[in-house]
Amino acid sequence: MRTTTQIWTQEGVTQESIQAEIADKLSGADFLHLGQNIEGTVGGGNFTLDAANADLNALQSLQDIAAVTEADTATYEWLETGARGDNTDNTIWRTLLLTVKDGTDQRAVEQFEHDLLQMPTHIQTINKWGLARVISDSRWTHVWQQEYADITGLVGEYLSHPYHWAWVDTYFDMENPRHIVEPSIAHCFCPLSGTIIKS
């Protein structure tokens, strides 16, 4: 079971000041990664927390930490993960949380998922990737995550690539007939040392 959590904190809180408390609460998890979100994050918190097999009650109790003001957790199952070559040393971890509109035809959802998973074929700076459906009671329906060697791979080629803005973005464009994604999203990215996605 995988989870990703956006954590909002009081002003001035650093990763070092809350990491130990979070690790203590989630001591039974098989894997934890906490990253402080970089400027440019939209719709997310101050930190991104990813975990494997963490206790869900413990995740809910994160808001008991004095510095934490809000926590938004999504539990998910991978639809597909992938990697480019043997790359295991990346420096940027990106999470996109999104919601497909209620009532969307399942064939349209599956086409959307397929088109997202085609992004690494076109965008060479995506070194690792995973697309998941959210299985918990959450405002989100999908989690789309990637690893990059550096920040330019995300804010450069990924965001500016024609496959992104001319094709995938049509699902997000409210004026496009292919629009199926709600306007509220969380586009979050933080430092990474090594790798998170095991493919």
C-alpha positions in Angstrom: 0.0 0.0 0.0 1.4 3.4 -1.0 0.4 6.8 0.2 1.3 10.4 -0.6 0.6 13.2 1.7 0.7 16.9 1.3 1.6 18.6 4.6 1.0 22.2 5.5 2.9 23.7 8.4 3.3 26.9 10.3 5.5 29.5 8.7 9.2 28.9 8.9 9.1 25.2 9.7 12.1 23.3 8.2 12.3 19.7 7.2 14.9 19.0 9.9 12.5 20.3 12.6 9.7 18.0 11.8 11.3 14.9 10.2 12.0 13.1 13.5 8.4 13.5 14.7 7.0 12.3 11.5 9.3 9.3 11.4 8.4 8.5 14.9 4.7 8.5 14.2 5.2 6.3 11.1 7.9 4.1 12.5 6.1 0.9 11.2 6.3 2.0 7.6 8.4 0.1 5.1 9.5 3.3 3.4 9.3 7.0 4.1 10.4 10.0 2.1 9.8 13.6 3.3 10.7 16.5 1.0 10.2 20.2 1.4 8.3 21.5 -1.6 10.2 23.9 -3.9 8.9 27.3 -4.9 6.7 26.8 -7.9 4.5 24.2 -6.3 0.9 24.8 -6.9 -2.1 23.6 -4.9 0.1 21.6 -2.5 1.5 22.0 1.0 4.9 22.8 2.4 6.1 19.2 2.3 5.4 16.0 0.3 5.5 12.8 2.3 5.5 9.4 0.6 5.3 6.1 2.4 4.9 2.4 1.8 2.7 0.4 4.1 2.3 3.1 6.7 -0.4 2.9 9.3 -3.4 4.9 8.1 -4.3 6.0 11.7 -0.8 7.2 12.2 -1.0 9.2 9.0 -4.2 10.8 10.2 -2.5 11.7 13.5 0.1 13.8 11.7 -2.0 16.9 12.4 -1.3 16.3 16.1 2.2 17.5 15.5 2.3 21.1 16.7 3.9 22.5 13.6 1.5 20.8 11.2 -1.7 22.7 10.3 -3.1 20.4 7.7 -2.4 17.0 6.1 -4.0 15.6 2.9 -3.3 11.9 2.3 -4.2 9.8 -0.7 -3.8 6.0 -0.7 -3.2 4.5 -4.1 -2.3 1.5 -6.2 0.1 1.7 -9.1 -1.4 1.2 -12.6 2.0 1.2 -14.1 5.6 2.3 -13.3 8.6 2.6 -15.5 12.2 3.6 -15.7 14.6 4.9 -18.4 17.6 2.6 -18.3 19.2 1.9 -15.0 18.8 5.5 -13.6 18.5 5.3 -9.8 20.1 8.7 -8.8 17.7 11.5 -9.3 17.4 14.9 -7.5 13.8 16.0 -8.1 10.6 14.2 -7.1 7.4 15.5 -8.7 3.8 14.6 -7.6 0.6 15.6 -9.5 -2.6 15.0 -7.7 -5.7 15.3 -9.8 -9.4 14.5 -9.9 -11.3 13.2 -12.9 -14.8 14.6 -13.1 -17.7 12.4 -11.7 -19.6 10.7 -14.5 -16.7 10.6 -17.0 -17.0 7.7 -19.4 -14.6 4.9 -18.4 -13.2 4.7 -21.9 -12.2 8.4 -21.7 -10.6 7.8 -18.3 -8.6 4.9 -19.7 -7.5 6.9 -22.7 -6.4 9.7 -20.4 -4.3 7.2 -18.3 -2.8 5.8 -21.5 -1.9 9.3 -22.7 -0.2 10.2 -19.4 1.8 7.0 -19.5 3.0 7.9 -23.0 4.7 11.1 -21.7 8.0 9.4 -21.0 8.2 8.1 -24.6 8.1 11.7 -25.8 9.8 13.6 -22.9 13.3 12.2 -22.4 14.0 14.0 -19.1 11.5 11.8 -17.2 13.8 9.1 -15.7 11.2 7.2 -13.6 7.4 7.4 -13.5 4.4 5.9 -11.9 0.6 6.5 -12.5 -1.8 5.3 -9.8 -5.5 5.3 -9.1 -6.5 6.5 -5.6 -8.3 3.9 -3.6 -9.0 5.8 -0.4 -11.7 8.3 0.4 -10.1 11.3 -1.1 -10.8 14.3 -3.2 -8.2 13.0 -5.6 -8.7 10.2 -8.2 -5.1 9.9 -9.6 -1.5 10.3 -8.6 1.0 10.9 -11.4 4.7 11.0 -10.2 8.0 11.3 -11.8 11.7 11.5 -11.0 14.2 13.8 -12.7 17.9 14.2 -12.8 17.6 17.9 -12.1 15.0 20.7 -11.9 15.4 21.7 -15.5 14.1 18.4 -16.6 10.7 19.2 -15.0 10.3 23.0 -15.4 12.0 22.9 -18.9 11.3 20.0 -21.2 8.4 18.4 -19.3 6.3 21.6 -18.9 7.2 23.0 -22.4 7.1 19.9 -24.5 4.4 19.9 -27.3 3.1 16.5 -26.2 2.3 18.0 -22.8 0.8 21.4 -23.7 -0.8 20.4 -27.1 -2.2 17.0 -26.1 -2.2 16.0 -22.4 -3.2 19.5 -21.3 -6.4 19.2 -23.4 -7.8 17.0 -20.6 -7.3 19.9 -18.2 -8.5 22.7 -20.5 -12.1 23.5 -19.5 -12.7 24.9 -23.0 -11.6 21.8 -24.8 -14.1 19.0 -25.7 -11.7 16.4 -24.3 -11.7 18.1 -20.8 -12.3 15.6 -18.0 -10.0 16.8 -15.1 -11.3 19.1 -12.4 -9.5 22.5 -12.2 -8.2 21.9 -8.7 -4.9 20.1 -8.8 -1.8 19.8 -6.7 1.5 20.1 -8.7 4.3 19.6 -6.2 8.0 19.0 -6.4 10.8 18.6 -3.9 14.4 17.5 -3.6 15.2 13.8 -3.9 18.4 11.9 -3.2 18.4 8.5 -5.0 15.1 7.1 -6.1 11.5 6.4 -4.8 9.9 4.4 -7.6 10.9 0.8 -7.7 10.1 -0.6 -11.1 
